[in-house]
């Protein structure tokens, strides 16, 4: 028993080191799905900085990521989205808000809207933030029977 007592600090140190080493470099997200207005401001600042691409898009259990391989998204500070895809340019709108309607916890909503006349209509939704960082934003939409997922990653 005496030897086990001596091993406990070493085991705890190894576990703590493992936790530090396993964290990703983009792990500056909230991660607990209980967001604040500070998160809304931080995400807005992150989105406004640089250009983004879709690295995952699951729509009604169908992987549609490849539909957006060439798409480059710019989220402008005036609430508009510019998308360049090959020789074509598309426009939409976006905003981020704290949704505290259900009273349980505060969700961060990322609203994206494109007109029905372009290829980006599938992205038009009130997405909920799963996690965010300066280089990646993970969103979900679960208003129907299927969980839709959308992930943006910063290009530059």
C-alpha positions in Angstrom: 0.0 0.0 0.0 2.9 2.3 0.8 4.3 1.9 -2.8 0.9 2.7 -4.3 0.8 6.0 -2.4 4.2 6.8 -3.9 3.0 6.0 -7.4 -0.1 8.2 -7.3 1.7 11.6 -7.9 3.6 10.1 -10.8 0.4 8.7 -12.4 -1.4 12.0 -12.0 1.5 13.8 -13.6 1.5 11.5 -16.6 -2.3 11.9 -17.0 -2.0 15.7 -16.8 0.8 15.7 -19.4 -1.2 13.4 -21.7 -4.1 15.9 -21.5 -1.9 18.8 -22.4 -0.3 17.0 -25.2 -3.5 15.8 -26.7 -5.1 19.2 -27.1 -5.3 20.5 -30.7 -3.8 23.8 -31.7 -7.2 25.1 -32.7 -8.8 24.2 -29.3 -9.9 27.6 -28.4 -13.6 26.8 -28.7 -16.2 26.9 -26.0 -17.0 23.2 -26.5 -19.7 22.9 -23.8 -22.6 24.3 -25.9 -23.4 26.8 -23.2 -22.4 30.0 -24.8 -22.4 33.7 -23.8 -22.5 37.0 -25.6 -18.7 37.0 -25.5 -18.8 33.9 -27.6 -21.1 35.6 -30.1 -18.6 38.5 -30.4 -15.6 36.2 -30.6 -17.1 34.0 -33.3 -18.2 37.1 -35.3 -14.6 38.4 -35.2 -13.2 35.0 -36.3 -15.6 34.7 -39.2 -14.9 38.2 -40.4 -11.2 37.4 -40.6 -10.0 35.6 -43.8 -11.7 33.3 -46.2 -13.3 29.9 -45.5 -14.1 26.6 -47.2 -16.5 23.8 -46.4 -14.7 20.7 -45.1 -17.8 18.8 -44.2 -21.5 19.1 -45.2 -23.9 16.3 -44.3 -27.5 17.1 -45.5 -30.2 14.6 -44.6 -27.6 11.9 -43.9 -26.0 12.5 -47.4 -22.4 13.7 -47.6 -22.5 16.7 -49.9 -19.1 18.1 -49.1 -17.7 17.6 -52.6 -20.5 19.8 -54.0 -18.6 22.8 -52.4 -15.0 21.8 -53.1 -14.2 24.9 -55.1 -16.3 27.3 -53.0 -14.5 30.1 -51.1 -16.6 32.0 -48.6 -16.0 35.5 -47.3 -18.2 36.6 -44.4 -18.3 40.4 -44.6 -18.8 42.6 -41.6 -22.0 44.1 -43.1 -23.7 40.7 -42.8 -23.3 39.6 -46.4 -21.5 36.5 -47.7 -19.6 36.4 -51.0 -18.9 33.0 -52.4 -16.5 32.4 -55.3 -16.9 29.1 -57.0 -14.9 28.7 -60.2 -15.9 31.6 -62.5 -19.2 32.2 -60.6 -19.9 34.5 -57.6 -22.9 34.0 -55.3 -24.1 36.2 -52.5 -26.1 35.6 -49.3 -26.4 36.9 -45.8 -25.4 35.8 -42.3 -25.6 36.7 -38.7 -24.7 35.2 -35.3 -26.9 35.5 -32.2 -27.3 34.0 -28.8 -30.4 31.9 -28.6 -31.6 31.5 -25.0 -35.3 30.8 -25.8 -35.4 27.3 -24.2 -34.1 28.4 -20.8 -31.9 25.3 -20.4 -28.7 26.7 -21.8 -27.7 29.4 -24.3 -27.1 28.2 -27.8 -25.1 30.1 -30.4 -27.0 30.4 -33.6 -25.3 31.0 -37.0 -27.9 32.0 -39.5 -26.9 31.6 -43.2 -29.3 32.6 -46.0 -29.0 32.3 -49.8 -31.7 32.8 -52.4 -33.5 29.7 -53.7 -32.0 30.4 -57.2 -28.5 29.3 -56.5 -26.5 26.2 -55.5 -26.2 27.3 -51.9 -29.8 27.0 -50.9 -29.0 23.8 -49.0 -26.8 25.8 -46.7 -29.6 28.3 -45.9 -30.6 27.5 -42.3 -30.4 28.6 -38.7 -27.4 26.5 -37.7 -26.3 25.9 -34.1 -22.7 26.1 -33.2 -21.2 22.9 -31.9 -17.7 24.4 -31.5 -15.7 27.2 -32.9 -12.1 28.4 -33.0 -10.1 30.8 -35.1 -9.6 28.3 -37.8 -12.7 26.0 -37.7 -16.4 26.3 -37.1 -18.6 23.2 -36.6 -22.4 23.7 -37.0 -25.4 21.4 -36.7 -29.0 21.6 -37.6 -31.5 19.2 -36.1 -34.9 20.5 -36.8 -35.9 17.5 -38.8 -35.4 13.7 -38.5 -31.7 13.9 -39.6 -28.8 15.7 -38.1 -27.2 18.0 -40.6 -23.6 19.0 -40.1 -21.6 21.8 -41.6 -17.9 22.6 -41.0 -16.0 25.6 -42.2 -12.2 25.9 -42.1 -10.2 29.0 -42.6 -8.2 29.1 -45.8 -6.2 32.2 -45.0 
